[in-house]
Amino acid sequence: MEVKIRDYKFVPERITVKPGATVKWVNEEKRASHSIWFKGEGLPESERMFQDDSWQRKFDKPGVYPYTCGPHPEMNGVVEVLP
């Protein structure tokens, strides 16, 4: 599953996947860097992604995983993992 980053939004903002799925975020912004941060889980923020950079994470356990962009906290998304 792939999530695009464009116009200071995660597209789509909410996705549903099955356990074992890998989600990949791709920055399509020309002039902005972004990160993926699952802050509520206490995980470190990803490295900054510039244009065409990507970052991915595998989700093994069912649950709801909200995330944000470190430098742009108004950007939010959710990964929901359903059995």
GROMACS elastic network, one bead per residue, 0.5 to 0.9 nm:
[ bonds ]
;  ai    aj funct       b0    kb
    1    15     6  0.84283   500
    1    17     6  0.77880   500
    1    21     6  0.75826   500
    1    22     6  0.65851   500
    1    24     6  0.63122   500
    1    25     6  0.87475   500
    2    11     6  0.88217   500
    2    12     6  0.88210   500
    2    22     6  0.86286   500
    2    23     6  0.57141   500
    2    25     6  0.58113   500
    2    26     6  0.73336   500
    2    56     6  0.89026   500
    3    10     6  0.64008   500
    3    11     6  0.55385   500
    3    12     6  0.61213   500
    3    13     6  0.79709   500
    3    15     6  0.84467   500
    3    23     6  0.72982   500
    3    24     6  0.61265   500
    3    26     6  0.63489   500
    3    27     6  0.87935   500
    4     9     6  0.81373   500
    4    10     6  0.58495   500
    4    11     6  0.50450   500
    4    12     6  0.72350   500
    4    24     6  0.84600   500
    4    25     6  0.57899   500
    4    26     6  0.50107   500
    4    27     6  0.61554   500
    4    28     6  0.66381   500
    5     8     6  0.66458   500
    5     9     6  0.56769   500
    5    11     6  0.61618   500
    5    12     6  0.88400   500
    5    25     6  0.70334   500
    5    26     6  0.59628   500
    5    28     6  0.55436   500
    5    29     6  0.67363   500
    5    34     6  0.81653   500
    6     9     6  0.54785   500
    6    10     6  0.67154   500
    6    11     6  0.72072   500
    6    26     6  0.89515   500
    6    27     6  0.68284   500
    6    28     6  0.54163   500
    6    29     6  0.54399   500
    6    30     6  0.89746   500
    7    10     6  0.84591   500
    7    28     6  0.85474   500
    7    29     6  0.69770   500
    8    29     6  0.79246   500
    8    32     6  0.85627   500
    8    34     6  0.87450   500
    8    72     6  0.79698   500
    8    74     6  0.86150   500
    8    75     6  0.65790   500
    9    12     6  0.82382   500
    9    13     6  0.73054   500
    9    74     6  0.88210   500
    9    75     6  0.57784   500
    9    76     6  0.75659   500
    9    77     6  0.85170   500
   10    14     6  0.82892   500
   10    25     6  0.84695   500
   10    75     6  0.70498   500
   10    76     6  0.70643   500
   10    77     6  0.63260   500
   11    14     6  0.79784   500
   11    77     6  0.86427   500
   12    15     6  0.66383   500
   12    77     6  0.79569   500
   13    75     6  0.89034   500
   13    76     6  0.69416   500
   13    78     6  0.63418   500
   13    79     6  0.84883   500
   14    66     6  0.89177   500
   14    76     6  0.89964   500
   14    77     6  0.56313   500
   14    79     6  0.59340   500
   14    80     6  0.75237   500
   15    77     6  0.83394   500
   15    78     6  0.64508   500
   15    79     6  0.51330   500
   15    80     6  0.61448   500
   15    81     6  0.85227   500
   16    78     6  0.85063   500
   16    79     6  0.59677   500
   16    81     6  0.57781   500
   16    82     6  0.69522   500
   17    20     6  0.84699   500
   17    21     6  0.62645   500
   17    22     6  0.85198   500
   17    23     6  0.84815   500
   17    59     6  0.83829   500
   17    79     6  0.73842   500
   17    80     6  0.63138   500
   17    82     6  0.63003   500
   17    83     6  0.85779   500
   18    21     6  0.57939   500
   18    59     6  0.80457   500
   18    60     6  0.81858   500
   18    61     6  0.86751   500
   18    62     6  0.76012   500
   18    80     6  0.83999   500
   18    81     6  0.53394   500
   18    82     6  0.53024   500
   18    83     6  0.58023   500
   19    22     6  0.88335   500
   19    58     6  0.84830   500
   19    59     6  0.58307   500
   19    61     6  0.56178   500
   19    62     6  0.61467   500
   19    81     6  0.60135   500
   19    82     6  0.67847   500
   19    83     6  0.62695   500
   20    58     6  0.63163   500
   20    59     6  0.54528   500
   20    61     6  0.76756   500
   21    57     6  0.84917   500
   21    58     6  0.57017   500
   21    59     6  0.56730   500
   21    60     6  0.71309   500
   21    81     6  0.85390   500
   22    56     6  0.66723   500
   22    57     6  0.54989   500
   22    59     6  0.61920   500
   22    60     6  0.88527   500
   23    55     6  0.84734   500
   23    56     6  0.54922   500
   23    57     6  0.55396   500
   23    58     6  0.63249   500
   23    59     6  0.77947   500
   23    79     6  0.85762   500
   24    54     6  0.66877   500
   24    55     6  0.57241   500
   24    57     6  0.66910   500
   24    58     6  0.88262   500
   25    36     6  0.81480   500
   25    53     6  0.84372   500
   25    54     6  0.53860   500
   25    55     6  0.53833   500
   25    56     6  0.61033   500
   25    57     6  0.88415   500
   26    49     6  0.80805   500
   26    51     6  0.82137   500
   26    52     6  0.62179   500
   26    53     6  0.59317   500
   26    55     6  0.68532   500
   26    56     6  0.88261   500
   27    30     6  0.84372   500
   27    32     6  0.86819   500
   27    33     6  0.77226   500
   27    34     6  0.71923   500
   27    35     6  0.89872   500
   27    49     6  0.63761   500
   27    50     6  0.63604   500
   27    51     6  0.53780   500
   27    52     6  0.52875   500
   27    53     6  0.57077   500
   27    54     6  0.62880   500
   27    55     6  0.89249   500
   28    50     6  0.82066   500
   28    51     6  0.54893   500
   28    52     6  0.56922   500
   28    53     6  0.81298   500
   29    32     6  0.57427   500
   29    33     6  0.74914   500
   29    34     6  0.87363   500
   29    50     6  0.74213   500
   29    51     6  0.54679   500
   29    52     6  0.78323   500
   30    33     6  0.85215   500
   30    50     6  0.77144   500
   30    51     6  0.54242   500
   30    52     6  0.85424   500
   31    50     6  0.78630   500
   31    51     6  0.73874   500
   32    49     6  0.85269   500
   32    50     6  0.65940   500
   32    51     6  0.75148   500
   33    48     6  0.58186   500
   33    49     6  0.52512   500
   33    51     6  0.72685   500
   33    71     6  0.80564   500
   34    46     6  0.89377   500
   34    47     6  0.83526   500
   34    48     6  0.53438   500
   34    49     6  0.52331   500
   34    50     6  0.68429   500
   34    69     6  0.60143   500
   34    70     6  0.70087   500
   34    71     6  0.65317   500
   34    72     6  0.74188   500
   35    45     6  0.67191   500
   35    46     6  0.54472   500
   35    47     6  0.61067   500
   35    49     6  0.59755   500
   35    55     6  0.84540   500
   35    68     6  0.78544   500
   35    70     6  0.55841   500
   35    71     6  0.71859   500
   35    72     6  0.85690   500
   36    45     6  0.60318   500
   36    46     6  0.53409   500
   36    47     6  0.79565   500
   36    48     6  0.82027   500
   36    49     6  0.88751   500
   36    55     6  0.79387   500
   36    67     6  0.66275   500
   36    68     6  0.59490   500
   36    69     6  0.51007   500
   36    70     6  0.66433   500
   37    40     6  0.85703   500
   37    43     6  0.72263   500
   37    44     6  0.67398   500
   37    46     6  0.61946   500
   37    66     6  0.87643   500
   37    67     6  0.53937   500
   37    68     6  0.52832   500
   37    69     6  0.59143   500
   37    70     6  0.60990   500
   38    41     6  0.57324   500
   38    42     6  0.69369   500
   38    43     6  0.58717   500
   38    44     6  0.74581   500
   38    45     6  0.70307   500
   38    46     6  0.89423   500
   38    65     6  0.72237   500
   38    66     6  0.64370   500
   38    68     6  0.66889   500
   38    69     6  0.89200   500
   39    42     6  0.51966   500
   39    43     6  0.59316   500
   39    44     6  0.72469   500
   39    45     6  0.73784   500
   39    66     6  0.82714   500
   39    67     6  0.66687   500
   39    68     6  0.75456   500
   39    70     6  0.89496   500
   40    43     6  0.76249   500
   40    65     6  0.83850   500
   40    66     6  0.75314   500
   40    67     6  0.78056   500
   41    44     6  0.89241   500
   41    65     6  0.82832   500
   43    46     6  0.89047   500
   45    48     6  0.85915   500
   45    69     6  0.84735   500
   45    70     6  0.68043   500
   46    49     6  0.83354   500
   46    55     6  0.75299   500
   46    70     6  0.84736   500
   47    55     6  0.82447   500
   48    53     6  0.86796   500
   48    70     6  0.86605   500
   48    71     6  0.89037   500
   49    52     6  0.77867   500
   49    53     6  0.51491   500
   49    54     6  0.63985   500
   49    55     6  0.76283   500
   50    53     6  0.54338   500
   50    54     6  0.83408   500
   51    54     6  0.87074   500
   59    62     6  0.78875   500
   59    79     6  0.88824   500
   59    81     6  0.72110   500
   60    81     6  0.81592   500
   61    81     6  0.68955   500
   61    82     6  0.83793   500
   61    83     6  0.82890   500
   62    80     6  0.74123   500
   62    82     6  0.51823   500
   62    83     6  0.59869   500
   63    79     6  0.83027   500
   63    80     6  0.58704   500
   63    81     6  0.51451   500
   63    82     6  0.67516   500
   63    83     6  0.89559   500
   64    78     6  0.69420   500
   64    79     6  0.60112   500
   64    81     6  0.62884   500
   64    82     6  0.86096   500
   65    77     6  0.85101   500
   65    78     6  0.55645   500
   65    79     6  0.50123   500
   65    80     6  0.60544   500
   65    81     6  0.79307   500
   66    76     6  0.73548   500
   66    77     6  0.58338   500
   66    79     6  0.63032   500
   66    80     6  0.83097   500
   67    75     6  0.86047   500
   67    76     6  0.58114   500
   67    77     6  0.53495   500
   67    78     6  0.60034   500
   67    79     6  0.79739   500
   68    71     6  0.89232   500
   68    72     6  0.76373   500
   68    73     6  0.58736   500
   68    74     6  0.75628   500
   68    75     6  0.56443   500
   68    77     6  0.62280   500
   68    78     6  0.86433   500
   69    72     6  0.51237   500
   69    73     6  0.54388   500
   69    74     6  0.76387   500
   69    75     6  0.56570   500
   69    76     6  0.67401   500
   69    77     6  0.87966   500
   70    73     6  0.59190   500
   70    75     6  0.87162   500
   72    75     6  0.57793   500
   72    76     6  0.88496   500
   73    76     6  0.70503   500
